[in-house]
Amino acid sequence: MSRKTFLRILALALCLGVVPLLAQNPAPQKGATGATTVLIVGANGSVAKEAIAMFLQKTDVNLKLFLRNAKRLEHLKSARVEVIEGDATDKVALTNAMKDVQVVYANLYGKNTPQMASAIIESMQAAGLKRLVWITSFGVYNGQYQEIPDSELARIANYIAPHREEVRVIEASNLDYTIIRAQWFSHADEIDYELTQKGEPFKNPSGRISRKSIADLIVRLCTTPNFGIRQSLGINKPL
């Protein structure tokens, strides 16, 4: 596109009021090196490891890997990868790790994930960050609507409560979040998935989604401006 054409489009957008709308969901700002830096909280998780490999192979994104035992991922240290030891409920450690970061991706589990979500949100606010990508379970909206059948909900009944609460906490924040609601994982060597929005029934709920498929969505969300902002996306293996 020529500069003249660009200026004409910009002038028209200003007249129509489009530019202020775009400014509400800005693209992640790049760091001093020119590349986006993503902080991965819970970086030793199985999906996170797939995402790390994709980031390094397919993008120029720099990574900060935040986990409780840094020795587990020390072999990944490089000019593009920093490994940080810390707990996801430690707001001081989180805020320090968020320096020069543009996107936070959280890959966490356990009974205290709502507390982790609150700590991450407060740390992002303290650091002046907006973009959060969060993985959770399908079934968190059952009760509001029939997200998944009761038979599938029964299979996850023992651990769904914290996921429901973490989603409530995130959706109540002012962040530019994307929540990923995933079905049971598989180790399939494939990228094959479809997405549903909050309020829609989850497709193929008895299927299993490959970790690589979730990782592909994570990379897209972290590197594509405005994609998935303030959305809750169900991800499933197509029938």
HUVENWO-V787879 format. One record per backbone hydrogen bond with DSSP energy under -1.0 kcal/mol. CO is the residue of the C=O (numbers start at 1). NH is the residue of the N-H. If there is no record, write none. Layout:
co & nh
CO & NH
CO & NH
This chain:
co & nh
2 & 6
3 & 7
4 & 8
5 & 9
6 & 10
7 & 11
8 & 12
9 & 13
10 & 14
11 & 15
12 & 16
13 & 18
18 & 22
19 & 23
21 & 24
22 & 25
31 & 34
35 & 31
36 & 62
37 & 102
37 & 103
38 & 64
39 & 105
40 & 66
41 & 107
42 & 45
45 & 49
46 & 50
47 & 51
48 & 52
49 & 53
50 & 54
51 & 55
52 & 56
53 & 57
54 & 58
55 & 59
62 & 38
63 & 82
64 & 40
65 & 84
66 & 42
66 & 43
67 & 86
69 & 72
70 & 73
73 & 76
74 & 77
80 & 63
81 & 78
82 & 65
84 & 67
87 & 90
89 & 91
90 & 94
91 & 95
92 & 96
93 & 97
94 & 98
96 & 99
98 & 101
103 & 39
104 & 133
105 & 41
106 & 135
110 & 113
112 & 116
113 & 117
114 & 118
115 & 119
116 & 120
117 & 121
118 & 122
119 & 123
120 & 124
121 & 125
122 & 126
123 & 127
124 & 129
130 & 176
131 & 104
132 & 178
133 & 106
134 & 180
136 & 182
139 & 142
141 & 144
141 & 145
145 & 147
147 & 202
149 & 153
150 & 154
156 & 159
156 & 160
160 & 164
161 & 165
162 & 166
163 & 167
164 & 168
165 & 169
166 & 170
167 & 171
168 & 172
170 & 173
175 & 177
176 & 132
177 & 230
178 & 134
179 & 233
180 & 136
181 & 235
182 & 138
184 & 209
186 & 211
188 & 190
194 & 236
196 & 234
197 & 200
204 & 207
209 & 186
210 & 214
211 & 215
212 & 216
213 & 217
214 & 218
215 & 219
216 & 220
217 & 221
218 & 222
219 & 223
220 & 224
224 & 227
226 & 229
228 & 231
231 & 179
233 & 181
234 & 196
236 & 194
